[in-house]
């Protein structure tokens, strides 16, 4: 049981490190969104994808080890939360302390990642709204006024004006 617990703790430490890396990358992403550095944003997104792949692999390993532990302890795997594991490890205070510390570290890291992602989401929405506003403004400069522009079915027609600029042939 000791070696499997060490493996489990090691996986949790790697997972926490990966989430910390994701948090760091997400902070860089915030800056690139603010300053509209599209090329850099694409690179950061690729880095995020790599980290997420690593996290998914670690998560699969963690679930597998937790299931092995549940088999050894003869308890349902879903009941093996970090708090329950800490309770099981009452006779091993060092491992219990590591589990509880890791639980708190992971919890705080995930809260930080969620906060940064929410902030990035709001920034991206604002950027999209500004783009939409600009596109509508550009379209409106090329459209004829909509008053009295009706077809035979009394539907409004929005006529697009010809390209702007000076026509030399007229």
Helices and strands as residue ranges (DSSP letters): H 2-34, H 38-73, G 77-79, H 82-88, G 89-91, H 93-141
